[in-house]
Amino acid sequence: SVIVRFTDGTFQRVEKELGGYSARVFQHEYDHLRRKFFVDRLTSVKRQLIKPKLSKIRRGETVAKYPVLSEAEERKSKRVQQVEYEF
């Protein structure tokens, strides 16, 4: 479980305890905001063991049950986003 403290849309301080799946989802998304990913929590040995699989995923050489951007698609997407946000 995790205790989350935040200010809501009306500037009221809120404290909630999340447990189980909700706590895992919150931590996962919070890690993304901090630019942390699951591989950052692995030992160097485990990271080396999954490196080939992660490389296949990046190259688009794997089938997933969810949408995955290949490395080329990700680069293209970033170029489009950069253009959209230029002022």
PDB file of N, CA, C and O in Angstrom:
ATOM      1  N   SER A   1       0.840  -1.181   0.000  1.00  0.00           N
ATOM      2  CA  SER A   1       0.000   0.000   0.000  1.00  0.00           C
ATOM      3  C   SER A   1       0.880   1.237   0.000  1.00  0.00           C
ATOM      4  O   SER A   1       2.070   1.176   0.307  1.00  0.00           O
ATOM      5  N   VAL A   2       0.269   2.358  -0.351  1.00  0.00           N
ATOM      6  CA  VAL A   2       0.990   3.628  -0.393  1.00  0.00           C
ATOM      7  C   VAL A   2       0.035   4.727   0.070  1.00  0.00           C
ATOM      8  O   VAL A   2      -1.156   4.701  -0.239  1.00  0.00           O
ATOM      9  N   ILE A   3       0.572   5.689   0.812  1.00  0.00           N
ATOM     10  CA  ILE A   3      -0.225   6.848   1.214  1.00  0.00           C
ATOM     11  C   ILE A   3       0.145   7.992   0.287  1.00  0.00           C
ATOM     12  O   ILE A   3       1.320   8.322   0.126  1.00  0.00           O
ATOM     13  N   VAL A   4      -0.871   8.593  -0.323  1.00  0.00           N
ATOM     14  CA  VAL A   4      -0.672   9.661  -1.296  1.00  0.00           C
ATOM     15  C   VAL A   4      -1.247  10.952  -0.719  1.00  0.00           C
ATOM     16  O   VAL A   4      -2.405  10.987  -0.301  1.00  0.00           O
ATOM     17  N   ARG A   5      -0.450  11.997  -0.697  1.00  0.00           N
ATOM     18  CA  ARG A   5      -0.912  13.313  -0.259  1.00  0.00           C
ATOM     19  C   ARG A   5      -0.830  14.263  -1.438  1.00  0.00           C
ATOM     20  O   ARG A   5       0.197  14.332  -2.114  1.00  0.00           O
ATOM     21  N   PHE A   6      -1.906  14.997  -1.689  1.00  0.00           N
ATOM     22  CA  PHE A   6      -1.924  15.912  -2.824  1.00  0.00           C
ATOM     23  C   PHE A   6      -2.937  17.023  -2.581  1.00  0.00           C
ATOM     24  O   PHE A   6      -3.736  16.956  -1.647  1.00  0.00           O
ATOM     25  N   THR A   7      -2.894  18.031  -3.421  1.00  0.00           N
ATOM     26  CA  THR A   7      -3.856  19.126  -3.392  1.00  0.00           C
ATOM     27  C   THR A   7      -4.800  18.927  -4.558  1.00  0.00           C
ATOM     28  O   THR A   7      -4.355  18.782  -5.696  1.00  0.00           O
ATOM     29  N   ASP A   8      -6.100  18.919  -4.292  1.00  0.00           N
ATOM     30  CA  ASP A   8      -7.069  18.672  -5.358  1.00  0.00           C
ATOM     31  C   ASP A   8      -7.360  19.951  -6.155  1.00  0.00           C
ATOM     32  O   ASP A   8      -6.723  20.981  -5.938  1.00  0.00           O
ATOM     33  N   GLY A   9      -8.315  19.876  -7.066  1.00  0.00           N
ATOM     34  CA  GLY A   9      -8.641  20.998  -7.943  1.00  0.00           C
ATOM     35  C   GLY A   9      -9.207  22.207  -7.226  1.00  0.00           C
ATOM     36  O   GLY A   9      -9.237  23.304  -7.784  1.00  0.00           O
ATOM     37  N   THR A  10      -9.658  22.018  -5.987  1.00  0.00           N
ATOM     38  CA  THR A  10     -10.170  23.141  -5.195  1.00  0.00           C
ATOM     39  C   THR A  10      -9.152  23.572  -4.139  1.00  0.00           C
ATOM     40  O   THR A  10      -9.497  24.285  -3.197  1.00  0.00           O
ATOM     41  N   PHE A  11      -7.922  23.149  -4.291  1.00  0.00           N
ATOM     42  CA  PHE A  11      -6.809  23.492  -3.409  1.00  0.00           C
ATOM     43  C   PHE A  11      -6.972  22.953  -1.988  1.00  0.00           C
ATOM     44  O   PHE A  11      -6.426  23.508  -1.034  1.00  0.00           O
ATOM     45  N   GLN A  12      -7.722  21.875  -1.865  1.00  0.00           N
ATOM     46  CA  GLN A  12      -7.869  21.206  -0.570  1.00  0.00           C
ATOM     47  C   GLN A  12      -6.825  20.098  -0.480  1.00  0.00           C
ATOM     48  O   GLN A  12      -6.606  19.357  -1.439  1.00  0.00           O
ATOM     49  N   ARG A  13      -6.185  19.994   0.681  1.00  0.00           N
ATOM     50  CA  ARG A  13      -5.214  18.909   0.867  1.00  0.00           C
ATOM     51  C   ARG A  13      -5.976  17.604   1.065  1.00  0.00           C
ATOM     52  O   ARG A  13      -6.939  17.535   1.829  1.00  0.00           O
ATOM     53  N   VAL A  14      -5.523  16.576   0.359  1.00  0.00           N
ATOM     54  CA  VAL A  14      -6.175  15.277   0.423  1.00  0.00           C
ATOM     55  C   VAL A  14      -5.114  14.229   0.738  1.00  0.00           C
ATOM     56  O   VAL A  14      -3.986  14.311   0.251  1.00  0.00           O
ATOM     57  N   GLU A  15      -5.476  13.259   1.544  1.00  0.00           N
ATOM     58  CA  GLU A  15      -4.598  12.127   1.834  1.00  0.00           C
ATOM     59  C   GLU A  15      -5.410  10.862   1.597  1.00  0.00           C
ATOM     60  O   GLU A  15      -6.502  10.693   2.139  1.00  0.00           O
ATOM     61  N   LYS A  16      -4.850   9.977   0.774  1.00  0.00           N
ATOM     62  CA  LYS A  16      -5.531   8.710   0.491  1.00  0.00           C
ATOM     63  C   LYS A  16      -4.540   7.570   0.640  1.00  0.00           C
ATOM     64  O   LYS A  16      -3.355   7.698   0.332  1.00  0.00           O
ATOM     65  N   GLU A  17      -5.062   6.452   1.123  1.00  0.00           N
ATOM     66  CA  GLU A  17      -4.251   5.242   1.153  1.00  0.00           C
ATOM     67  C   GLU A  17      -4.726   4.351   0.013  1.00  0.00           C
ATOM     68  O   GLU A  17      -5.903   3.999  -0.072  1.00  0.00           O
ATOM     69  N   LEU A  18      -3.793   3.995  -0.857  1.00  0.00           N
ATOM     70  CA  LEU A  18      -4.095   3.114  -1.971  1.00  0.00           C
ATOM     71  C   LEU A  18      -3.491   1.755  -1.684  1.00  0.00           C
ATOM     72  O   LEU A  18      -2.394   1.655  -1.134  1.00  0.00           O
ATOM     73  N   GLY A  19      -4.207   0.718  -2.054  1.00  0.00           N
ATOM     74  CA  GLY A  19      -3.706  -0.629  -1.818  1.00  0.00           C
ATOM     75  C   GLY A  19      -3.852  -1.486  -3.056  1.00  0.00           C
ATOM     76  O   GLY A  19      -4.579  -1.135  -3.985  1.00  0.00           O
ATOM     77  N   GLY A  20      -3.166  -2.601  -3.065  1.00  0.00           N
ATOM     78  CA  GLY A  20      -3.294  -3.570  -4.145  1.00  0.00           C
ATOM     79  C   GLY A  20      -2.973  -2.994  -5.511  1.00  0.00           C
ATOM     80  O   GLY A  20      -1.964  -2.314  -5.699  1.00  0.00           O
ATOM     81  N   TYR A  21      -3.844  -3.278  -6.449  1.00  0.00           N
ATOM     82  CA  TYR A  21      -3.644  -2.881  -7.840  1.00  0.00           C
ATOM     83  C   TYR A  21      -3.555  -1.361  -7.980  1.00  0.00           C
ATOM     84  O   TYR A  21      -2.723  -0.860  -8.737  1.00  0.00           O
ATOM     85  N   SER A  22      -4.398  -0.627  -7.265  1.00  0.00           N
ATOM     86  CA  SER A  22      -4.380   0.845  -7.342  1.00  0.00           C
ATOM     87  C   SER A  22      -3.024   1.402  -6.916  1.00  0.00           C
ATOM     88  O   SER A  22      -2.517   2.342  -7.528  1.00  0.00           O
ATOM     89  N   ALA A  23      -2.441   0.828  -5.876  1.00  0.00           N
ATOM     90  CA  ALA A  23      -1.135   1.281  -5.405  1.00  0.00           C
ATOM     91  C   ALA A  23      -0.054   1.001  -6.444  1.00  0.00           C
ATOM     92  O   ALA A  23       0.835   1.824  -6.663  1.00  0.00           O
ATOM     93  N   ARG A  24      -0.135  -0.162  -7.081  1.00  0.00           N
ATOM     94  CA  ARG A  24       0.862  -0.504  -8.109  1.00  0.00           C
ATOM     95  C   ARG A  24       0.751   0.414  -9.316  1.00  0.00           C
ATOM     96  O   ARG A  24       1.762   0.863  -9.856  1.00  0.00           O
ATOM     97  N   VAL A  25      -0.484   0.695  -9.740  1.00  0.00           N
ATOM     98  CA  VAL A  25      -0.697   1.589 -10.881  1.00  0.00           C
ATOM     99  C   VAL A  25      -0.187   2.989 -10.544  1.00  0.00           C
ATOM    100  O   VAL A  25       0.499   3.612 -11.354  1.00  0.00           O
ATOM    101  N   PHE A  26      -0.520   3.483  -9.354  1.00  0.00           N
ATOM    102  CA  PHE A  26      -0.057   4.808  -8.946  1.00  0.00           C
ATOM    103  C   PHE A  26       1.467   4.875  -8.968  1.00  0.00           C
ATOM    104  O   PHE A  26       2.037   5.810  -9.529  1.00  0.00           O
ATOM    105  N   GLN A  27       2.127   3.895  -8.365  1.00  0.00           N
ATOM    106  CA  GLN A  27       3.591   3.897  -8.311  1.00  0.00           C
ATOM    107  C   GLN A  27       4.184   3.839  -9.706  1.00  0.00           C
ATOM    108  O   GLN A  27       5.167   4.521  -9.995  1.00  0.00           O
ATOM    109  N   HIS A  28       3.596   3.031 -10.570  1.00  0.00           N
ATOM    110  CA  HIS A  28       4.066   2.908 -11.949  1.00  0.00           C
ATOM    111  C   HIS A  28       3.997   4.261 -12.660  1.00  0.00           C
ATOM    112  O   HIS A  28       4.968   4.684 -13.288  1.00  0.00           O
ATOM    113  N   GLU A  29       2.863   4.931 -12.562  1.00  0.00           N
ATOM    114  CA  GLU A  29       2.699   6.221 -13.233  1.00  0.00           C
ATOM    115  C   GLU A  29       3.562   7.291 -12.589  1.00  0.00           C
ATOM    116  O   GLU A  29       4.109   8.143 -13.289  1.00  0.00           O
ATOM    117  N   TYR A  30       3.695   7.262 -11.267  1.00  0.00           N
ATOM    118  CA  TYR A  30       4.551   8.215 -10.576  1.00  0.00           C
ATOM    119  C   TYR A  30       6.006   8.035 -11.021  1.00  0.00           C
ATOM    120  O   TYR A  30       6.725   9.013 -11.223  1.00  0.00           O
ATOM    121  N   ASP A  31       6.426   6.796 -11.169  1.00  0.00           N
ATOM    122  CA  ASP A  31       7.775   6.526 -11.666  1.00  0.00           C
ATOM    123  C   ASP A  31       7.980   7.149 -13.041  1.00  0.00           C
ATOM    124  O   ASP A  31       9.038   7.723 -13.298  1.00  0.00           O
ATOM    125  N   HIS A  32       6.996   7.049 -13.929  1.00  0.00           N
ATOM    126  CA  HIS A  32       7.121   7.658 -15.258  1.00  0.00           C
ATOM    127  C   HIS A  32       7.308   9.166 -15.150  1.00  0.00           C
ATOM    128  O   HIS A  32       8.116   9.745 -15.877  1.00  0.00           O
ATOM    129  N   LEU A  33       6.572   9.802 -14.256  1.00  0.00           N
ATOM    130  CA  LEU A  33       6.719  11.243 -14.079  1.00  0.00           C
ATOM    131  C   LEU A  33       8.137  11.599 -13.628  1.00  0.00           C
ATOM    132  O   LEU A  33       8.646  12.674 -13.942  1.00  0.00           O
ATOM    133  N   ARG A  34       8.760  10.693 -12.896  1.00  0.00           N
ATOM    134  CA  ARG A  34      10.130  10.890 -12.426  1.00  0.00           C
ATOM    135  C   ARG A  34      11.157  10.315 -13.399  1.00  0.00           C
ATOM    136  O   ARG A  34      12.348  10.255 -13.091  1.00  0.00           O
ATOM    137  N   ARG A  35      10.686   9.888 -14.585  1.00  0.00           N
ATOM    138  CA  ARG A  35      11.538   9.287 -15.625  1.00  0.00           C
ATOM    139  C   ARG A  35      12.241   8.022 -15.132  1.00  0.00           C
ATOM    140  O   ARG A  35      13.401   7.775 -15.460  1.00  0.00           O
ATOM    141  N   LYS A  36      11.531   7.238 -14.351  1.00  0.00           N
ATOM    142  CA  LYS A  36      12.025   5.943 -13.880  1.00  0.00           C
ATOM    143  C   LYS A  36      11.219   4.851 -14.558  1.00  0.00           C
ATOM    144  O   LYS A  36      10.005   4.980 -14.713  1.00  0.00           O
ATOM    145  N   PHE A  37      11.872   3.796 -14.955  1.00  0.00           N
ATOM    146  CA  PHE A  37      11.221   2.689 -15.626  1.00  0.00           C
ATOM    147  C   PHE A  37      11.592   1.394 -14.916  1.00  0.00           C
ATOM    148  O   PHE A  37      12.537   1.352 -14.128  1.00  0.00           O
ATOM    149  N   PHE A  38      10.836   0.341 -15.205  1.00  0.00           N
ATOM    150  CA  PHE A  38      11.054  -0.905 -14.465  1.00  0.00           C
ATOM    151  C   PHE A  38      12.487  -1.398 -14.594  1.00  0.00           C
ATOM    152  O   PHE A  38      13.012  -1.998 -13.656  1.00  0.00           O
ATOM    153  N   VAL A  39      13.133  -1.161 -15.727  1.00  0.00           N
ATOM    154  CA  VAL A  39      14.509  -1.638 -15.899  1.00  0.00           C
ATOM    155  C   VAL A  39      15.474  -0.918 -14.969  1.00  0.00           C
ATOM    156  O   VAL A  39      16.538  -1.448 -14.651  1.00  0.00           O
ATOM    157  N   ASP A  40      15.109   0.306 -14.521  1.00  0.00           N
ATOM    158  CA  ASP A  40      15.957   1.036 -13.582  1.00  0.00           C
ATOM    159  C   ASP A  40      16.009   0.351 -12.226  1.00  0.00           C
ATOM    160  O   ASP A  40      16.928   0.592 -11.443  1.00  0.00           O
ATOM    161  N   ARG A  41      15.033  -0.497 -11.943  1.00  0.00           N
ATOM    162  CA  ARG A  41      14.967  -1.182 -10.645  1.00  0.00           C
ATOM    163  C   ARG A  41      15.602  -2.576 -10.691  1.00  0.00           C
ATOM    164  O   ARG A  41      15.659  -3.266  -9.672  1.00  0.00           O
ATOM    165  N   LEU A  42      16.075  -2.986 -11.857  1.00  0.00           N
ATOM    166  CA  LEU A  42      16.667  -4.319 -12.007  1.00  0.00           C
ATOM    167  C   LEU A  42      18.152  -4.288 -11.686  1.00  0.00           C
ATOM    168  O   LEU A  42      18.812  -3.258 -11.817  1.00  0.00           O
ATOM    169  N   THR A  43      18.661  -5.429 -11.266  1.00  0.00           N
ATOM    170  CA  THR A  43      20.110  -5.544 -11.094  1.00  0.00           C
ATOM    171  C   THR A  43      20.748  -5.540 -12.480  1.00  0.00           C
ATOM    172  O   THR A  43      20.068  -5.793 -13.474  1.00  0.00           O
ATOM    173  N   SER A  44      22.021  -5.259 -12.552  1.00  0.00           N
ATOM    174  CA  SER A  44      22.702  -5.225 -13.847  1.00  0.00           C
ATOM    175  C   SER A  44      22.652  -6.593 -14.530  1.00  0.00           C
ATOM    176  O   SER A  44      22.592  -6.668 -15.758  1.00  0.00           O
ATOM    177  N   VAL A  45      22.675  -7.666 -13.751  1.00  0.00           N
ATOM    178  CA  VAL A  45      22.611  -9.017 -14.323  1.00  0.00           C
ATOM    179  C   VAL A  45      21.248  -9.250 -14.981  1.00  0.00           C
ATOM    180  O   VAL A  45      21.181  -9.719 -16.117  1.00  0.00           O
ATOM    181  N   LYS A  46      20.168  -8.927 -14.274  1.00  0.00           N
ATOM    182  CA  LYS A  46      18.832  -9.106 -14.838  1.00  0.00           C
ATOM    183  C   LYS A  46      18.627  -8.207 -16.057  1.00  0.00           C
ATOM    184  O   LYS A  46      17.979  -8.607 -17.024  1.00  0.00           O
ATOM    185  N   ARG A  47      19.175  -7.001 -16.013  1.00  0.00           N
ATOM    186  CA  ARG A  47      19.055  -6.074 -17.145  1.00  0.00           C
ATOM    187  C   ARG A  47      19.726  -6.660 -18.385  1.00  0.00           C
ATOM    188  O   ARG A  47      19.192  -6.563 -19.490  1.00  0.00           O
ATOM    189  N   GLN A  48      20.882  -7.262 -18.200  1.00  0.00           N
ATOM    190  CA  GLN A  48      21.582  -7.889 -19.323  1.00  0.00           C
ATOM    191  C   GLN A  48      20.805  -9.082 -19.865  1.00  0.00           C
ATOM    192  O   GLN A  48      20.813  -9.332 -21.071  1.00  0.00           O
ATOM    193  N   LEU A  49      20.135  -9.818 -18.983  1.00  0.00           N
ATOM    194  CA  LEU A  49      19.365 -10.979 -19.420  1.00  0.00           C
ATOM    195  C   LEU A  49      18.163 -10.597 -20.283  1.00  0.00           C
ATOM    196  O   LEU A  49      17.817 -11.331 -21.209  1.00  0.00           O
ATOM    197  N   ILE A  50      17.523  -9.468 -19.999  1.00  0.00           N
ATOM    198  CA  ILE A  50      16.341  -9.089 -20.782  1.00  0.00           C
ATOM    199  C   ILE A  50      16.667  -8.141 -21.935  1.00  0.00           C
ATOM    200  O   ILE A  50      15.784  -7.807 -22.724  1.00  0.00           O
ATOM    201  N   LYS A  51      17.923  -7.704 -22.043  1.00  0.00           N
ATOM    202  CA  LYS A  51      18.307  -6.752 -23.084  1.00  0.00           C
ATOM    203  C   LYS A  51      17.940  -7.227 -24.495  1.00  0.00           C
ATOM    204  O   LYS A  51      17.410  -6.434 -25.273  1.00  0.00           O
ATOM    205  N   PRO A  52      18.202  -8.494 -24.856  1.00  0.00           N
ATOM    206  CA  PRO A  52      17.825  -8.944 -26.204  1.00  0.00           C
ATOM    207  C   PRO A  52      16.313  -8.843 -26.459  1.00  0.00           C
ATOM    208  O   PRO A  52      15.893  -8.460 -27.550  1.00  0.00           O
ATOM    209  N   LYS A  53      15.508  -9.183 -25.465  1.00  0.00           N
ATOM    210  CA  LYS A  53      14.050  -9.110 -25.620  1.00  0.00           C
ATOM    211  C   LYS A  53      13.601  -7.660 -25.784  1.00  0.00           C
ATOM    212  O   LYS A  53      12.761  -7.362 -26.633  1.00  0.00           O
ATOM    213  N   LEU A  54      14.154  -6.764 -24.979  1.00  0.00           N
ATOM    214  CA  LEU A  54      13.793  -5.357 -25.096  1.00  0.00           C
ATOM    215  C   LEU A  54      14.220  -4.784 -26.445  1.00  0.00           C
ATOM    216  O   LEU A  54      13.511  -3.959 -27.022  1.00  0.00           O
ATOM    217  N   SER A  55      15.366  -5.213 -26.946  1.00  0.00           N
ATOM    218  CA  SER A  55      15.830  -4.764 -28.268  1.00  0.00           C
ATOM    219  C   SER A  55      14.871  -5.209 -29.364  1.00  0.00           C
ATOM    220  O   SER A  55      14.584  -4.442 -30.284  1.00  0.00           O
ATOM    221  N   LYS A  56      14.372  -6.441 -29.277  1.00  0.00           N
ATOM    222  CA  LYS A  56      13.397  -6.934 -30.258  1.00  0.00           C
ATOM    223  C   LYS A  56      12.112  -6.111 -30.208  1.00  0.00           C
ATOM    224  O   LYS A  56      11.522  -5.813 -31.247  1.00  0.00           O
ATOM    225  N   ILE A  57      11.684  -5.750 -29.017  1.00  0.00           N
ATOM    226  CA  ILE A  57      10.483  -4.938 -28.873  1.00  0.00           C
ATOM    227  C   ILE A  57      10.701  -3.578 -29.537  1.00  0.00           C
ATOM    228  O   ILE A  57       9.829  -3.098 -30.262  1.00  0.00           O
ATOM    229  N   ARG A  58      11.852  -2.956 -29.295  1.00  0.00           N
ATOM    230  CA  ARG A  58      12.135  -1.641 -29.886  1.00  0.00           C
ATOM    231  C   ARG A  58      12.193  -1.702 -31.394  1.00  0.00           C
ATOM    232  O   ARG A  58      11.761  -0.769 -32.070  1.00  0.00           O
ATOM    233  N   ARG A  59      12.719  -2.786 -31.932  1.00  0.00           N
ATOM    234  CA  ARG A  59      12.824  -2.911 -33.398  1.00  0.00           C
ATOM    235  C   ARG A  59      11.505  -3.323 -34.029  1.00  0.00           C
ATOM    236  O   ARG A  59      11.410  -3.392 -35.255  1.00  0.00           O
ATOM    237  N   GLY A  60      10.488  -3.596 -33.228  1.00  0.00           N
ATOM    238  CA  GLY A  60       9.191  -4.001 -33.753  1.00  0.00           C
ATOM    239  C   GLY A  60       9.166  -5.438 -34.217  1.00  0.00           C
ATOM    240  O   GLY A  60       8.354  -5.793 -35.072  1.00  0.00           O
ATOM    241  N   GLU A  61      10.028  -6.269 -33.679  1.00  0.00           N
ATOM    242  CA  GLU A  61      10.145  -7.667 -34.094  1.00  0.00           C
ATOM    243  C   GLU A  61       9.407  -8.609 -33.151  1.00  0.00           C
ATOM    244  O   GLU A  61       9.748  -9.788 -33.055  1.00  0.00           O
ATOM    245  N   THR A  62       8.417  -8.105 -32.469  1.00  0.00           N
ATOM    246  CA  THR A  62       7.668  -8.936 -31.531  1.00  0.00           C
ATOM    247  C   THR A  62       6.186  -8.614 -31.638  1.00  0.00           C
ATOM    248  O   THR A  62       5.808  -7.523 -32.065  1.00  0.00           O
ATOM    249  N   VAL A  63       5.373  -9.545 -31.257  1.00  0.00           N
ATOM    250  CA  VAL A  63       3.927  -9.344 -31.281  1.00  0.00           C
ATOM    251  C   VAL A  63       3.468  -9.094 -29.849  1.00  0.00           C
ATOM    252  O   VAL A  63       3.793  -9.861 -28.942  1.00  0.00           O
ATOM    253  N   ALA A  64       2.717  -8.022 -29.653  1.00  0.00           N
ATOM    254  CA  ALA A  64       2.219  -7.684 -28.323  1.00  0.00           C
ATOM    255  C   ALA A  64       0.706  -7.547 -28.364  1.00  0.00           C
ATOM    256  O   ALA A  64       0.126  -7.281 -29.416  1.00  0.00           O
ATOM    257  N   LYS A  65       0.079  -7.728 -27.225  1.00  0.00           N
ATOM    258  CA  LYS A  65      -1.373  -7.593 -27.118  1.00  0.00           C
ATOM    259  C   LYS A  65      -1.779  -6.140 -26.899  1.00  0.00           C
ATOM    260  O   LYS A  65      -2.949  -5.854 -26.649  1.00  0.00           O
ATOM    261  N   TYR A  66      -0.832  -5.235 -26.991  1.00  0.00           N
ATOM    262  CA  TYR A  66      -1.067  -3.814 -26.772  1.00  0.00           C
ATOM    263  C   TYR A  66      -0.221  -3.034 -27.780  1.00  0.00           C
ATOM    264  O   TYR A  66       0.744  -3.576 -28.320  1.00  0.00           O
ATOM    265  N   PRO A  67      -0.567  -1.774 -28.039  1.00  0.00           N
ATOM    266  CA  PRO A  67       0.189  -0.996 -29.023  1.00  0.00           C
ATOM    267  C   PRO A  67       1.622  -0.734 -28.562  1.00  0.00           C
ATOM    268  O   PRO A  67       1.859  -0.378 -27.407  1.00  0.00           O
ATOM    269  N   VAL A  68       2.566  -0.915 -29.470  1.00  0.00           N
ATOM    270  CA  VAL A  68       3.975  -0.667 -29.187  1.00  0.00           C
ATOM    271  C   VAL A  68       4.547   0.124 -30.351  1.00  0.00           C
ATOM    272  O   VAL A  68       4.354  -0.246 -31.509  1.00  0.00           O
ATOM    273  N   LEU A  69       5.257   1.223 -30.048  1.00  0.00           N
ATOM    274  CA  LEU A  69       5.929   1.988 -31.090  1.00  0.00           C
ATOM    275  C   LEU A  69       7.311   1.395 -31.327  1.00  0.00           C
ATOM    276  O   LEU A  69       8.058   1.136 -30.383  1.00  0.00           O
ATOM    277  N   SER A  70       7.641   1.185 -32.593  1.00  0.00           N
ATOM    278  CA  SER A  70       9.003   0.761 -32.902  1.00  0.00           C
ATOM    279  C   SER A  70       9.922   1.962 -32.707  1.00  0.00           C
ATOM    280  O   SER A  70       9.447   3.085 -32.539  1.00  0.00           O
ATOM    281  N   GLU A  71      11.213   1.738 -32.727  1.00  0.00           N
ATOM    282  CA  GLU A  71      12.172   2.818 -32.541  1.00  0.00           C
ATOM    283  C   GLU A  71      11.980   3.894 -33.611  1.00  0.00           C
ATOM    284  O   GLU A  71      12.016   5.085 -33.302  1.00  0.00           O
ATOM    285  N   ALA A  72      11.776   3.486 -34.868  1.00  0.00           N
ATOM    286  CA  ALA A  72      11.578   4.437 -35.967  1.00  0.00           C
ATOM    287  C   ALA A  72      10.285   5.229 -35.767  1.00  0.00           C
ATOM    288  O   ALA A  72      10.263   6.441 -35.984  1.00  0.00           O
ATOM    289  N   GLU A  73       9.211   4.557 -35.356  1.00  0.00           N
ATOM    290  CA  GLU A  73       7.933   5.241 -35.118  1.00  0.00           C
ATOM    291  C   GLU A  73       8.053   6.233 -33.965  1.00  0.00           C
ATOM    292  O   GLU A  73       7.461   7.312 -33.994  1.00  0.00           O
ATOM    293  N   GLU A  74       8.822   5.858 -32.957  1.00  0.00           N
ATOM    294  CA  GLU A  74       9.011   6.736 -31.809  1.00  0.00           C
ATOM    295  C   GLU A  74       9.763   7.995 -32.215  1.00  0.00           C
ATOM    296  O   GLU A  74       9.395   9.095 -31.804  1.00  0.00           O
ATOM    297  N   ARG A  75      10.828   7.842 -33.029  1.00  0.00           N
ATOM    298  CA  ARG A  75      11.579   9.008 -33.510  1.00  0.00           C
ATOM    299  C   ARG A  75      10.678   9.921 -34.326  1.00  0.00           C
ATOM    300  O   ARG A  75      10.706  11.140 -34.158  1.00  0.00           O
ATOM    301  N   LYS A  76       9.872   9.327 -35.217  1.00  0.00           N
ATOM    302  CA  LYS A  76       8.959  10.111 -36.045  1.00  0.00           C
ATOM    303  C   LYS A  76       7.945  10.844 -35.169  1.00  0.00           C
ATOM    304  O   LYS A  76       7.655  12.017 -35.402  1.00  0.00           O
ATOM    305  N   SER A  77       7.412  10.164 -34.173  1.00  0.00           N
ATOM    306  CA  SER A  77       6.442  10.757 -33.264  1.00  0.00           C
ATOM    307  C   SER A  77       7.054  11.942 -32.523  1.00  0.00           C
ATOM    308  O   SER A  77       6.394  12.968 -32.357  1.00  0.00           O
ATOM    309  N   LYS A  78       8.295  11.821 -32.078  1.00  0.00           N
ATOM    310  CA  LYS A  78       8.959  12.908 -31.358  1.00  0.00           C
ATOM    311  C   LYS A  78       9.176  14.103 -32.268  1.00  0.00           C
ATOM    312  O   LYS A  78       9.031  15.243 -31.827  1.00  0.00           O
ATOM    313  N   ARG A  79       9.524  13.868 -33.545  1.00  0.00           N
ATOM    314  CA  ARG A  79       9.700  14.976 -34.487  1.00  0.00           C
ATOM    315  C   ARG A  79       8.385  15.716 -34.682  1.00  0.00           C
ATOM    316  O   ARG A  79       8.367  16.946 -34.731  1.00  0.00           O
ATOM    317  N   VAL A  80       7.285  14.979 -34.792  1.00  0.00           N
ATOM    318  CA  VAL A  80       5.968  15.589 -34.976  1.00  0.00           C
ATOM    319  C   VAL A  80       5.606  16.399 -33.740  1.00  0.00           C
ATOM    320  O   VAL A  80       5.110  17.519 -33.866  1.00  0.00           O
ATOM    321  N   GLN A  81       5.842  15.860 -32.552  1.00  0.00           N
ATOM    322  CA  GLN A  81       5.514  16.577 -31.325  1.00  0.00           C
ATOM    323  C   GLN A  81       6.324  17.847 -31.193  1.00  0.00           C
ATOM    324  O   GLN A  81       5.795  18.868 -30.754  1.00  0.00           O
ATOM    325  N   GLN A  82       7.612  17.812 -31.566  1.00  0.00           N
ATOM    326  CA  GLN A  82       8.452  18.977 -31.476  1.00  0.00           C
ATOM    327  C   GLN A  82       7.910  20.085 -32.388  1.00  0.00           C
ATOM    328  O   GLN A  82       7.875  21.250 -31.989  1.00  0.00           O
ATOM    329  N   VAL A  83       7.498  19.738 -33.579  1.00  0.00           N
ATOM    330  CA  VAL A  83       6.971  20.730 -34.511  1.00  0.00           C
ATOM    331  C   VAL A  83       5.665  21.315 -33.971  1.00  0.00           C
ATOM    332  O   VAL A  83       5.454  22.525 -34.054  1.00  0.00           O
ATOM    333  N   GLU A  84       4.788  20.474 -33.422  1.00  0.00           N
ATOM    334  CA  GLU A  84       3.500  20.940 -32.920  1.00  0.00           C
ATOM    335  C   GLU A  84       3.643  21.922 -31.776  1.00  0.00           C
ATOM    336  O   GLU A  84       2.782  22.786 -31.613  1.00  0.00           O
ATOM    337  N   TYR A  85       4.705  21.824 -30.970  1.00  0.00           N
ATOM    338  CA  TYR A  85       4.828  22.657 -29.797  1.00  0.00           C
ATOM    339  C   TYR A  85       5.771  23.842 -29.967  1.00  0.00           C
ATOM    340  O   TYR A  85       6.018  24.575 -29.010  1.00  0.00           O
ATOM    341  N   GLU A  86       6.294  24.038 -31.158  1.00  0.00           N
ATOM    342  CA  GLU A  86       7.165  25.188 -31.375  1.00  0.00           C
ATOM    343  C   GLU A  86       6.336  26.454 -31.472  1.00  0.00           C
ATOM    344  O   GLU A  86       5.282  26.469 -32.110  1.00  0.00           O
ATOM    345  N   PHE A  87       6.829  27.548 -30.820  1.00  0.00           N
ATOM    346  CA  PHE A  87       6.131  28.830 -30.864  1.00  0.00           C
ATOM    347  C   PHE A  87       7.053  29.895 -31.397  1.00  0.00           C
ATOM    348  O   PHE A  87       6.656  31.054 -31.515  1.00  0.00           O
TER     349      PHE A  87
END
